[in-house]
Amino acid sequence: MAKRILIAILVLVFSLATFFLGSIYFKRKDMLYENGRYFDSDHAIVYHEQSVSVYLTLFLIALSTALLLSVYLVRLKKTNIPKV
């Protein structure tokens, strides 16, 4: 029982990480980079183009981990069903 709760919490955490990393990636991939940098004059921040590939990698890792844990949780529930 405690194992299923822990895995469910991990699925939730990795799903939230997937959402946040994906939103950052999809916002930054369409920026108009000049010489590998984008300057946001509203907030005075410089975004680097190299960070887009890092966000994509982290997004894919979090997504695959959430999916694998979800499949494991479903299989774990199916194997622990008591037979009447």
C-alpha positions in Angstrom: 0.0 0.0 0.0 2.8 2.5 1.0 4.7 1.5 -2.2 1.7 2.5 -4.4 1.3 5.8 -2.6 5.0 6.6 -3.0 4.9 5.8 -6.7 1.7 7.9 -7.2 3.4 10.8 -5.5 6.4 10.4 -7.8 4.1 10.2 -10.9 2.6 13.5 -9.7 6.0 15.2 -9.2 7.4 14.1 -12.6 4.2 15.1 -14.3 4.4 18.6 -12.8 8.1 18.7 -13.8 7.1 17.7 -17.3 4.6 20.5 -17.5 7.0 23.2 -16.3 10.0 22.1 -18.3 7.8 21.7 -21.4 6.3 25.2 -21.0 9.8 26.7 -20.7 11.1 24.7 -23.7 8.2 25.6 -26.0 8.4 29.3 -25.0 12.1 29.6 -25.7 12.4 27.5 -28.8 10.6 30.1 -30.9 12.6 33.1 -29.7 14.5 35.0 -32.3 18.1 34.4 -31.2 20.8 36.7 -32.5 24.3 35.2 -32.3 23.0 32.6 -29.9 21.5 35.1 -27.5 18.1 36.7 -27.0 17.8 40.0 -25.0 14.5 40.6 -23.2 14.3 44.3 -22.8 11.3 44.2 -20.5 13.1 42.3 -17.8 16.7 43.0 -18.9 17.5 39.2 -19.2 19.7 37.5 -21.8 18.5 34.0 -22.8 21.1 31.7 -24.4 20.2 29.4 -27.2 22.1 26.5 -25.7 19.7 26.2 -22.9 16.9 25.1 -25.2 18.5 21.7 -25.8 19.0 21.3 -22.1 15.3 22.0 -21.4 14.3 19.6 -24.1 16.5 16.8 -22.6 15.1 17.4 -19.1 11.6 17.6 -20.5 12.0 14.2 -22.3 13.5 12.6 -19.2 10.7 13.8 -16.9 8.1 12.7 -19.4 9.5 9.2 -19.9 10.0 8.8 -16.2 6.3 9.8 -15.5 5.1 7.4 -18.2 7.2 4.5 -17.0 6.1 5.1 -13.4 2.4 5.3 -14.4 2.7 2.0 -16.3 4.4 0.4 -13.3 1.7 1.7 -11.0 -1.1 0.3 -13.1 0.6 -3.1 -13.3 1.2 -3.0 -9.6 -2.5 -2.4 -9.0 -3.5 -5.3 -11.3 -1.2 -7.8 -9.6 -2.4 -6.9 -6.0 -6.1 -7.4 -6.7 -7.4 -9.9 -4.2 -9.2 -12.9 -5.7 -12.6 -13.7 -4.3 
